[in-house]
């Protein structure tokens, strides 16, 4: 695949962090390449060396890094390494897209107000420490709620407590399962992240 050339006047440089397959990252990369999102996907970081998101980044010729706690003797050094990568690639908007680790204080402070995360429920419901992936979907099903959804919020020091900037609802079927709900949520995530980043990068939404 030939390397995509981006408009040098584009001011948004995205740092994309994910832990697994990176389907949201792929949607964002596609959105940047088609100019739906006016941004450059500058770098991809994963804490999982076997993650699909690193392969997606390689295919798109985007600089990519495996950075995990196993490589460092403390969390401060891990945080420093992630910050250095983001700054080396001139990132000014950090996008968490299925990133299963908490960012350290250095990254949170330097990029304060410019880190986004997507959560597979309507926050504040089913958010907080330990609430991710199938755990969220199971909690939704256990609750008996008829609706759930997707939330995009600004990342702060506390899990899932930052300002909400976008969300969308999903109606649950009577025979909903974790797998069927996951598929519905992912489709909504892809659309909502791309549309939200479109609004941000075209000046229609200010962080």
MIKELUM-178133 format. One record per residue: chain; residue number from 1; x, y, z of N, C-alpha, C in turn. Coordinates in steps of 0.1 Angstrom, whole numbers, padded with zeros to 4 digits. Example, Ala and Ser with C-alpha at 12.3 -4.5 7.8 and 13.67 -1.06 7.14 Angstrom:
BEGIN
+-------+-----+-------+-------+-------+-------+-------+-------+-------+-------+-------+
: kette :  nr :    nu :    nv :    nw :   cau :   cav :   caw :    cu :    cv :    cw :
+-------+-----+-------+-------+-------+-------+-------+-------+-------+-------+-------+
:     A :   1 :  0132 : -0057 :  0078 :  0123 : -0045 :  0078 :  0132 : -0033 :  0078 :
:     A :   2 :  0128 : -0022 :  0071 :  0137 : -0011 :  0071 :  0129 :  0000 :  0079 :
+-------+-----+-------+-------+-------+-------+-------+-------+-------+-------+-------+
END
This chain:
BEGIN
+-------+-----+-------+-------+-------+-------+-------+-------+-------+-------+-------+
: kette :  nr :    nu :    nv :    nw :   cau :   cav :   caw :    cu :    cv :    cw :
+-------+-----+-------+-------+-------+-------+-------+-------+-------+-------+-------+
:     A :   1 :  0009 : -0012 :  0000 :  0000 :  0000 :  0000 :  0009 :  0012 :  0000 :
:     A :   2 :  0006 :  0022 : -0009 :  0014 :  0034 : -0009 :  0010 :  0043 :  0002 :
:     A :   3 :  0020 :  0050 :  0007 :  0018 :  0059 :  0018 :  0009 :  0070 :  0015 :
:     A :   4 : -0001 :  0073 :  0023 : -0010 :  0084 :  0021 : -0004 :  0097 :  0024 :
:     A :   5 : -0005 :  0106 :  0015 :  0000 :  0120 :  0018 : -0011 :  0129 :  0022 :
:     A :   6 : -0009 :  0136 :  0033 : -0019 :  0144 :  0039 : -0016 :  0159 :  0036 :
:     A :   7 : -0026 :  0167 :  0036 : -0024 :  0182 :  0035 : -0015 :  0187 :  0046 :
:     A :   8 : -0005 :  0194 :  0043 :  0005 :  0199 :  0053 : -0001 :  0210 :  0062 :
:     A :   9 : -0013 :  0215 :  0057 : -0019 :  0225 :  0065 : -0029 :  0220 :  0076 :
:     A :  10 : -0031 :  0207 :  0076 : -0039 :  0201 :  0086 : -0033 :  0202 :  0100 :
:     A :  11 : -0041 :  0207 :  0109 : -0035 :  0211 :  0122 : -0037 :  0200 :  0133 :
:     A :  12 : -0046 :  0190 :  0130 : -0048 :  0180 :  0140 : -0040 :  0167 :  0137 :
:     A :  13 : -0031 :  0164 :  0146 : -0023 :  0152 :  0145 : -0027 :  0142 :  0156 :
:     A :  14 : -0032 :  0131 :  0152 : -0039 :  0121 :  0161 : -0029 :  0111 :  0166 :
:     A :  15 : -0029 :  0108 :  0179 : -0022 :  0097 :  0185 : -0033 :  0087 :  0189 :
:     A :  16 : -0033 :  0075 :  0183 : -0043 :  0065 :  0184 : -0038 :  0054 :  0193 :
:     A :  17 : -0045 :  0051 :  0204 : -0041 :  0040 :  0213 : -0052 :  0030 :  0214 :
:     A :  18 : -0048 :  0017 :  0212 : -0057 :  0006 :  0213 : -0050 : -0006 :  0218 :
:     A :  19 : -0058 : -0016 :  0223 : -0052 : -0028 :  0229 : -0054 : -0041 :  0221 :
:     A :  20 : -0065 : -0041 :  0212 : -0068 : -0053 :  0205 : -0069 : -0051 :  0190 :
:     A :  21 : -0081 : -0054 :  0185 : -0082 : -0054 :  0170 : -0082 : -0040 :  0164 :
:     A :  22 : -0086 : -0030 :  0171 : -0085 : -0017 :  0165 : -0095 : -0013 :  0154 :
:     A :  23 : -0107 : -0018 :  0156 : -0117 : -0015 :  0145 : -0121 :  0000 :  0145 :
:     A :  24 : -0121 :  0006 :  0157 : -0124 :  0020 :  0158 : -0112 :  0028 :  0152 :
:     A :  25 : -0100 :  0023 :  0154 : -0089 :  0030 :  0148 : -0089 :  0029 :  0133 :
:     A :  26 : -0093 :  0018 :  0128 : -0095 :  0016 :  0113 : -0105 :  0026 :  0108 :
:     A :  27 : -0116 :  0027 :  0115 : -0126 :  0037 :  0110 : -0121 :  0051 :  0110 :
:     A :  28 : -0113 :  0054 :  0120 : -0107 :  0068 :  0121 : -0097 :  0070 :  0110 :
:     A :  29 : -0088 :  0060 :  0107 : -0078 :  0060 :  0097 : -0085 :  0062 :  0083 :
:     A :  30 : -0096 :  0054 :  0081 : -0104 :  0056 :  0068 : -0110 :  0070 :  0067 :
:     A :  31 : -0115 :  0075 :  0078 : -0120 :  0088 :  0078 : -0110 :  0099 :  0075 :
:     A :  32 : -0098 :  0097 :  0080 : -0087 :  0107 :  0077 : -0083 :  0106 :  0062 :
:     A :  33 : -0082 :  0094 :  0057 : -0078 :  0092 :  0043 : -0088 :  0097 :  0033 :
:     A :  34 : -0101 :  0097 :  0037 : -0111 :  0101 :  0028 : -0115 :  0116 :  0030 :
:     A :  35 : -0108 :  0122 :  0040 : -0110 :  0136 :  0043 : -0123 :  0139 :  0050 :
:     A :  36 : -0130 :  0129 :  0055 : -0141 :  0131 :  0063 : -0137 :  0137 :  0076 :
:     A :  37 : -0126 :  0132 :  0081 : -0119 :  0138 :  0093 : -0107 :  0146 :  0088 :
:     A :  38 : -0106 :  0158 :  0092 : -0095 :  0167 :  0087 : -0083 :  0166 :  0097 :
:     A :  39 : -0077 :  0154 :  0097 : -0066 :  0152 :  0106 : -0056 :  0141 :  0100 :
:     A :  40 : -0045 :  0141 :  0106 : -0034 :  0131 :  0102 : -0033 :  0120 :  0113 :
:     A :  41 : -0035 :  0107 :  0110 : -0032 :  0097 :  0120 : -0017 :  0095 :  0122 :
:     A :  42 : -0011 :  0102 :  0131 :  0003 :  0104 :  0132 :  0010 :  0092 :  0138 :
:     A :  43 :  0004 :  0085 :  0147 :  0010 :  0073 :  0154 :  0000 :  0065 :  0160 :
:     A :  44 :  0003 :  0052 :  0161 : -0005 :  0042 :  0168 :  0003 :  0035 :  0178 :
:     A :  45 : -0003 :  0034 :  0190 :  0004 :  0028 :  0202 : -0005 :  0017 :  0207 :
:     A :  46 :  0001 :  0005 :  0210 : -0007 : -0005 :  0216 :  0002 : -0012 :  0228 :
:     A :  47 : -0005 : -0016 :  0238 :  0002 : -0023 :  0249 :  0003 : -0038 :  0246 :
:     A :  48 : -0003 : -0042 :  0235 : -0003 : -0056 :  0232 :  0005 : -0058 :  0219 :
:     A :  49 :  0016 : -0065 :  0220 :  0024 : -0067 :  0208 :  0018 : -0075 :  0197 :
:     A :  50 :  0008 : -0083 :  0200 :  0001 : -0092 :  0191 : -0013 : -0085 :  0186 :
:     A :  51 : -0015 : -0073 :  0189 : -0028 : -0067 :  0186 : -0030 : -0065 :  0171 :
:     A :  52 : -0042 : -0066 :  0167 : -0045 : -0063 :  0153 : -0043 : -0049 :  0149 :
:     A :  53 : -0044 : -0040 :  0159 : -0043 : -0026 :  0156 : -0029 : -0022 :  0150 :
:     A :  54 : -0019 : -0029 :  0155 : -0005 : -0027 :  0150 : -0004 : -0031 :  0136 :
:     A :  55 : -0011 : -0042 :  0132 : -0011 : -0046 :  0118 : -0018 : -0036 :  0109 :
:     A :  56 : -0029 : -0031 :  0114 : -0036 : -0021 :  0107 : -0028 : -0008 :  0104 :
:     A :  57 : -0020 : -0004 :  0115 : -0012 :  0007 :  0113 : -0001 :  0005 :  0103 :
:     A :  58 :  0005 : -0007 :  0103 :  0016 : -0011 :  0094 :  0011 : -0011 :  0080 :
:     A :  59 : -0001 : -0016 :  0078 : -0007 : -0016 :  0064 : -0010 : -0002 :  0059 :
:     A :  60 : -0013 :  0007 :  0068 : -0016 :  0021 :  0064 : -0003 :  0029 :  0064 :
:     A :  61 :  0008 :  0023 :  0067 :  0021 :  0030 :  0068 :  0021 :  0041 :  0078 :
:     A :  62 :  0015 :  0039 :  0090 :  0015 :  0048 :  0101 :  0025 :  0043 :  0111 :
:     A :  63 :  0034 :  0052 :  0116 :  0043 :  0047 :  0127 :  0036 :  0041 :  0138 :
:     A :  64 :  0041 :  0030 :  0143 :  0034 :  0022 :  0153 :  0043 :  0016 :  0164 :
:     A :  65 :  0039 :  0015 :  0176 :  0048 :  0011 :  0187 :  0040 :  0002 :  0196 :
:     A :  66 :  0047 : -0008 :  0201 :  0042 : -0017 :  0212 :  0049 : -0011 :  0225 :
:     A :  67 :  0041 : -0006 :  0234 :  0046 :  0000 :  0246 :  0038 : -0006 :  0258 :
:     A :  68 :  0044 : -0014 :  0266 :  0037 : -0020 :  0277 :  0045 : -0020 :  0290 :
:     A :  69 :  0038 : -0023 :  0301 :  0044 : -0022 :  0314 :  0055 : -0032 :  0316 :
:     A :  70 :  0055 : -0043 :  0308 :  0065 : -0054 :  0309 :  0079 : -0049 :  0304 :
:     A :  71 :  0079 : -0038 :  0297 :  0091 : -0033 :  0292 :  0098 : -0023 :  0301 :
:     A :  72 :  0091 : -0019 :  0312 :  0097 : -0009 :  0321 :  0096 : -0014 :  0336 :
:     A :  73 :  0105 : -0007 :  0344 :  0105 : -0012 :  0358 :  0095 : -0004 :  0367 :
:     A :  74 :  0089 :  0006 :  0361 :  0079 :  0013 :  0369 :  0069 :  0021 :  0360 :
:     A :  75 :  0058 :  0025 :  0365 :  0047 :  0031 :  0357 :  0052 :  0045 :  0352 :
:     A :  76 :  0060 :  0052 :  0360 :  0065 :  0065 :  0356 :  0073 :  0064 :  0343 :
:     A :  77 :  0081 :  0054 :  0342 :  0089 :  0053 :  0330 :  0081 :  0049 :  0318 :
:     A :  78 :  0071 :  0041 :  0320 :  0061 :  0037 :  0310 :  0054 :  0050 :  0305 :
:     A :  79 :  0049 :  0058 :  0314 :  0043 :  0070 :  0311 :  0052 :  0079 :  0303 :
:     A :  80 :  0064 :  0080 :  0307 :  0074 :  0089 :  0300 :  0076 :  0084 :  0286 :
:     A :  81 :  0077 :  0071 :  0284 :  0079 :  0065 :  0270 :  0067 :  0069 :  0261 :
:     A :  82 :  0055 :  0067 :  0266 :  0043 :  0070 :  0258 :  0043 :  0085 :  0255 :
:     A :  83 :  0046 :  0094 :  0264 :  0046 :  0108 :  0262 :  0056 :  0112 :  0251 :
:     A :  84 :  0068 :  0106 :  0252 :  0079 :  0109 :  0243 :  0074 :  0105 :  0228 :
:     A :  85 :  0068 :  0093 :  0227 :  0063 :  0089 :  0213 :  0053 :  0099 :  0208 :
:     A :  86 :  0043 :  0103 :  0217 :  0033 :  0112 :  0212 :  0039 :  0126 :  0208 :
:     A :  87 :  0049 :  0131 :  0216 :  0055 :  0144 :  0213 :  0064 :  0143 :  0201 :
:     A :  88 :  0071 :  0131 :  0199 :  0080 :  0130 :  0187 :  0072 :  0130 :  0174 :
:     A :  89 :  0059 :  0126 :  0175 :  0051 :  0126 :  0163 :  0041 :  0137 :  0163 :
:     A :  90 :  0044 :  0148 :  0171 :  0037 :  0160 :  0171 :  0022 :  0159 :  0173 :
:     A :  91 :  0018 :  0149 :  0181 :  0004 :  0146 :  0184 : -0002 :  0158 :  0192 :
:     A :  92 : -0013 :  0162 :  0189 : -0020 :  0172 :  0197 : -0034 :  0168 :  0201 :
:     A :  93 : -0039 :  0156 :  0196 : -0051 :  0151 :  0201 : -0050 :  0136 :  0202 :
:     A :  94 : -0051 :  0131 :  0215 : -0050 :  0117 :  0218 : -0063 :  0110 :  0218 :
:     A :  95 : -0064 :  0099 :  0210 : -0076 :  0091 :  0209 : -0075 :  0077 :  0215 :
:     A :  96 : -0082 :  0074 :  0225 : -0083 :  0061 :  0231 : -0094 :  0053 :  0224 :
:     A :  97 : -0091 :  0042 :  0218 : -0101 :  0035 :  0211 : -0099 :  0020 :  0214 :
:     A :  98 : -0105 :  0016 :  0226 : -0103 :  0003 :  0231 : -0089 :  0001 :  0237 :
:     A :  99 : -0084 :  0011 :  0244 : -0071 :  0010 :  0251 : -0074 :  0007 :  0265 :
:     A : 100 : -0069 : -0005 :  0269 : -0073 : -0011 :  0282 : -0065 : -0007 :  0294 :
:     A : 101 : -0056 :  0003 :  0293 : -0048 :  0007 :  0303 : -0050 :  0022 :  0307 :
:     A : 102 : -0048 :  0025 :  0320 : -0049 :  0039 :  0324 : -0037 :  0047 :  0320 :
:     A : 103 : -0039 :  0059 :  0315 : -0028 :  0067 :  0312 : -0022 :  0073 :  0324 :
:     A : 104 : -0009 :  0076 :  0324 : -0001 :  0081 :  0335 : -0003 :  0096 :  0336 :
:     A : 105 :  0001 :  0102 :  0348 : -0001 :  0116 :  0351 :  0006 :  0125 :  0341 :
:     A : 106 :  0018 :  0121 :  0336 :  0025 :  0130 :  0326 :  0017 :  0132 :  0313 :
:     A : 107 :  0012 :  0121 :  0308 :  0004 :  0122 :  0296 : -0009 :  0130 :  0298 :
:     A : 108 : -0015 :  0127 :  0310 : -0028 :  0133 :  0313 : -0026 :  0148 :  0315 :
:     A : 109 : -0015 :  0152 :  0321 : -0012 :  0167 :  0323 : -0009 :  0174 :  0311 :
:     A : 110 :  0000 :  0168 :  0303 :  0005 :  0175 :  0291 : -0007 :  0176 :  0280 :
:     A : 111 : -0015 :  0166 :  0280 : -0026 :  0166 :  0270 : -0039 :  0168 :  0276 :
:     A : 112 : -0040 :  0175 :  0287 : -0052 :  0178 :  0294 : -0062 :  0185 :  0285 :
:     A : 113 : -0074 :  0179 :  0285 : -0085 :  0185 :  0276 : -0084 :  0180 :  0262 :
:     A : 114 : -0074 :  0173 :  0258 : -0072 :  0168 :  0245 : -0070 :  0153 :  0243 :
:     A : 115 : -0076 :  0146 :  0252 : -0076 :  0131 :  0252 : -0091 :  0127 :  0252 :
:     A : 116 : -0094 :  0119 :  0242 : -0108 :  0114 :  0241 : -0108 :  0099 :  0243 :
:     A : 117 : -0119 :  0094 :  0249 : -0122 :  0080 :  0250 : -0136 :  0077 :  0246 :
:     A : 118 : -0138 :  0064 :  0242 : -0151 :  0060 :  0238 : -0155 :  0048 :  0248 :
:     A : 119 : -0167 :  0049 :  0253 : -0172 :  0039 :  0262 : -0185 :  0032 :  0257 :
:     A : 120 : -0186 :  0019 :  0259 : -0197 :  0012 :  0253 : -0210 :  0012 :  0262 :
:     A : 121 : -0213 :  0023 :  0267 : -0226 :  0025 :  0274 : -0229 :  0040 :  0275 :
:     A : 122 : -0241 :  0043 :  0280 : -0244 :  0057 :  0282 : -0239 :  0061 :  0296 :
:     A : 123 : -0228 :  0067 :  0296 : -0222 :  0072 :  0309 : -0232 :  0082 :  0316 :
:     A : 124 : -0233 :  0082 :  0329 : -0224 :  0075 :  0339 : -0228 :  0061 :  0342 :
:     A : 125 : -0238 :  0056 :  0335 : -0242 :  0042 :  0338 : -0231 :  0032 :  0332 :
:     A : 126 : -0228 :  0022 :  0340 : -0219 :  0011 :  0337 : -0205 :  0016 :  0333 :
:     A : 127 : -0200 :  0026 :  0340 : -0187 :  0031 :  0338 : -0178 :  0029 :  0351 :
:     A : 128 : -0166 :  0033 :  0350 : -0157 :  0032 :  0362 : -0146 :  0021 :  0360 :
:     A : 129 : -0138 :  0020 :  0370 : -0127 :  0011 :  0370 : -0132 : -0004 :  0368 :
:     A : 130 : -0126 : -0011 :  0358 : -0129 : -0025 :  0356 : -0141 : -0027 :  0346 :
:     A : 131 : -0147 : -0016 :  0342 : -0159 : -0017 :  0334 : -0154 : -0014 :  0319 :
:     A : 132 : -0152 : -0025 :  0312 : -0148 : -0024 :  0298 : -0153 : -0036 :  0290 :
:     A : 133 : -0154 : -0035 :  0277 : -0157 : -0047 :  0269 : -0170 : -0054 :  0273 :
:     A : 134 : -0168 : -0067 :  0273 : -0180 : -0076 :  0276 : -0185 : -0074 :  0290 :
:     A : 135 : -0177 : -0069 :  0299 : -0182 : -0066 :  0313 : -0193 : -0056 :  0313 :
:     A : 136 : -0191 : -0046 :  0304 : -0201 : -0036 :  0303 : -0214 : -0041 :  0297 :
:     A : 137 : -0212 : -0049 :  0286 : -0224 : -0055 :  0280 : -0232 : -0064 :  0289 :
:     A : 138 : -0224 : -0072 :  0297 : -0231 : -0081 :  0306 : -0239 : -0073 :  0317 :
:     A : 139 : -0232 : -0062 :  0322 : -0239 : -0054 :  0332 : -0252 : -0048 :  0326 :
:     A : 140 : -0251 : -0044 :  0314 : -0263 : -0038 :  0307 : -0274 : -0048 :  0307 :
:     A : 141 : -0271 : -0060 :  0302 : -0281 : -0071 :  0301 : -0286 : -0075 :  0315 :
:     A : 142 : -0278 : -0075 :  0325 : -0282 : -0079 :  0338 : -0291 : -0068 :  0344 :
:     A : 143 : -0290 : -0056 :  0340 : -0297 : -0045 :  0346 : -0312 : -0045 :  0342 :
:     A : 144 : -0315 : -0051 :  0331 : -0329 : -0051 :  0326 : -0332 : -0038 :  0318 :
:     A : 145 : -0323 : -0029 :  0316 : -0325 : -0017 :  0308 : -0329 : -0020 :  0294 :
:     A : 146 : -0337 : -0012 :  0289 : -0342 : -0014 :  0275 : -0333 : -0006 :  0265 :
:     A : 147 : -0325 :  0003 :  0270 : -0316 :  0010 :  0261 : -0302 :  0011 :  0267 :
:     A : 148 : -0292 :  0011 :  0258 : -0278 :  0014 :  0262 : -0273 :  0023 :  0251 :
:     A : 149 : -0260 :  0023 :  0249 : -0255 :  0032 :  0238 : -0240 :  0033 :  0239 :
:     A : 150 : -0235 :  0045 :  0234 : -0221 :  0047 :  0233 : -0218 :  0062 :  0237 :
:     A : 151 : -0207 :  0064 :  0244 : -0204 :  0077 :  0249 : -0190 :  0081 :  0246 :
:     A : 152 : -0187 :  0093 :  0241 : -0174 :  0098 :  0239 : -0172 :  0109 :  0249 :
:     A : 153 : -0161 :  0108 :  0257 : -0158 :  0118 :  0267 : -0144 :  0122 :  0267 :
:     A : 154 : -0141 :  0134 :  0273 : -0128 :  0138 :  0276 : -0122 :  0131 :  0287 :
:     A : 155 : -0110 :  0126 :  0286 : -0103 :  0118 :  0296 : -0098 :  0126 :  0308 :
:     A : 156 : -0101 :  0123 :  0320 : -0095 :  0129 :  0332 : -0088 :  0118 :  0340 :
:     A : 157 : -0084 :  0122 :  0352 : -0077 :  0112 :  0361 : -0086 :  0101 :  0366 :
:     A : 158 : -0099 :  0103 :  0367 : -0108 :  0093 :  0372 : -0115 :  0086 :  0360 :
:     A : 159 : -0116 :  0073 :  0361 : -0122 :  0065 :  0350 : -0136 :  0070 :  0346 :
:     A : 160 : -0138 :  0073 :  0333 : -0151 :  0076 :  0327 : -0158 :  0088 :  0334 :
:     A : 161 : -0151 :  0097 :  0339 : -0158 :  0108 :  0346 : -0156 :  0122 :  0339 :
:     A : 162 : -0149 :  0122 :  0328 : -0146 :  0135 :  0321 : -0159 :  0140 :  0314 :
:     A : 163 : -0158 :  0152 :  0310 : -0170 :  0158 :  0302 : -0174 :  0150 :  0290 :
:     A : 164 : -0187 :  0148 :  0289 : -0192 :  0141 :  0278 : -0194 :  0150 :  0266 :
:     A : 165 : -0189 :  0146 :  0254 : -0190 :  0154 :  0242 : -0199 :  0148 :  0231 :
:     A : 166 : -0202 :  0135 :  0232 : -0211 :  0129 :  0223 : -0216 :  0116 :  0228 :
:     A : 167 : -0228 :  0113 :  0224 : -0234 :  0100 :  0228 : -0245 :  0096 :  0219 :
:     A : 168 : -0248 :  0083 :  0218 : -0259 :  0078 :  0210 : -0265 :  0066 :  0217 :
:     A : 169 : -0278 :  0064 :  0214 : -0285 :  0053 :  0221 : -0287 :  0041 :  0212 :
:     A : 170 : -0289 :  0030 :  0219 : -0292 :  0017 :  0212 : -0303 :  0010 :  0219 :
:     A : 171 : -0313 :  0006 :  0212 : -0324 : -0001 :  0218 : -0321 : -0016 :  0219 :
:     A : 172 : -0323 : -0023 :  0230 : -0320 : -0037 :  0232 : -0332 : -0045 :  0227 :
:     A : 173 : -0328 : -0056 :  0220 : -0338 : -0066 :  0216 : -0342 : -0075 :  0228 :
:     A : 174 : -0353 : -0081 :  0227 : -0358 : -0090 :  0237 : -0348 : -0102 :  0240 :
:     A : 175 : -0342 : -0107 :  0229 : -0333 : -0118 :  0230 : -0319 : -0114 :  0229 :
:     A : 176 : -0316 : -0102 :  0233 : -0302 : -0097 :  0232 : -0292 : -0105 :  0239 :
:     A : 177 : -0280 : -0107 :  0233 : -0269 : -0115 :  0239 : -0257 : -0105 :  0240 :
:     A : 178 : -0247 : -0110 :  0247 : -0235 : -0102 :  0247 : -0229 : -0100 :  0233 :
:     A : 179 : -0229 : -0110 :  0225 : -0223 : -0109 :  0211 : -0232 : -0100 :  0202 :
:     A : 180 : -0245 : -0101 :  0203 : -0253 : -0093 :  0194 : -0252 : -0078 :  0199 :
:     A : 181 : -0252 : -0076 :  0212 : -0251 : -0063 :  0217 : -0237 : -0056 :  0213 :
:     A : 182 : -0227 : -0065 :  0214 : -0213 : -0060 :  0211 : -0213 : -0055 :  0196 :
:     A : 183 : -0219 : -0063 :  0187 : -0219 : -0059 :  0173 : -0227 : -0046 :  0171 :
:     A : 184 : -0238 : -0044 :  0178 : -0246 : -0032 :  0177 : -0238 : -0020 :  0182 :
:     A : 185 : -0231 : -0022 :  0193 : -0223 : -0011 :  0199 : -0211 : -0007 :  0190 :
:     A : 186 : -0205 : -0017 :  0185 : -0193 : -0014 :  0177 : -0197 : -0006 :  0164 :
:     A : 187 : -0208 : -0010 :  0158 : -0212 : -0002 :  0146 : -0215 :  0013 :  0150 :
:     A : 188 : -0221 :  0015 :  0162 : -0224 :  0028 :  0166 : -0211 :  0035 :  0170 :
:     A : 189 : -0202 :  0028 :  0176 : -0189 :  0034 :  0180 : -0182 :  0040 :  0167 :
:     A : 190 : -0181 :  0031 :  0157 : -0174 :  0035 :  0145 : -0179 :  0048 :  0139 :
:     A : 191 : -0193 :  0049 :  0138 : -0199 :  0061 :  0133 : -0198 :  0073 :  0142 :
:     A : 192 : -0199 :  0071 :  0155 : -0199 :  0082 :  0164 : -0185 :  0088 :  0165 :
:     A : 193 : -0175 :  0079 :  0166 : -0161 :  0085 :  0167 : -0158 :  0093 :  0154 :
:     A : 194 : -0161 :  0087 :  0143 : -0158 :  0095 :  0130 : -0165 :  0108 :  0129 :
:     A : 195 : -0178 :  0108 :  0132 : -0186 :  0120 :  0132 : -0181 :  0130 :  0142 :
:     A : 196 : -0178 :  0126 :  0154 : -0173 :  0135 :  0164 : -0160 :  0141 :  0160 :
:     A : 197 : -0151 :  0133 :  0155 : -0138 :  0138 :  0151 : -0139 :  0147 :  0139 :
:     A : 198 : -0149 :  0144 :  0130 : -0152 :  0153 :  0119 : -0156 :  0167 :  0124 :
:     A : 199 : -0165 :  0167 :  0134 : -0169 :  0180 :  0139 : -0158 :  0188 :  0146 :
:     A : 200 : -0149 :  0180 :  0153 : -0138 :  0187 :  0160 : -0128 :  0193 :  0150 :
:     A : 201 : -0125 :  0185 :  0140 : -0114 :  0189 :  0131 : -0119 :  0199 :  0121 :
:     A : 202 : -0132 :  0201 :  0119 : -0138 :  0211 :  0110 : -0143 :  0223 :  0118 :
:     A : 203 : -0140 :  0223 :  0131 : -0143 :  0235 :  0139 : -0158 :  0236 :  0144 :
:     A : 204 : -0165 :  0225 :  0142 : -0179 :  0225 :  0146 : -0181 :  0222 :  0161 :
:     A : 205 : -0171 :  0216 :  0167 : -0172 :  0212 :  0181 : -0158 :  0216 :  0187 :
:     A : 206 : -0159 :  0223 :  0198 : -0146 :  0227 :  0205 : -0145 :  0219 :  0218 :
:     A : 207 : -0133 :  0214 :  0221 : -0130 :  0207 :  0233 : -0128 :  0216 :  0244 :
+-------+-----+-------+-------+-------+-------+-------+-------+-------+-------+-------+
END
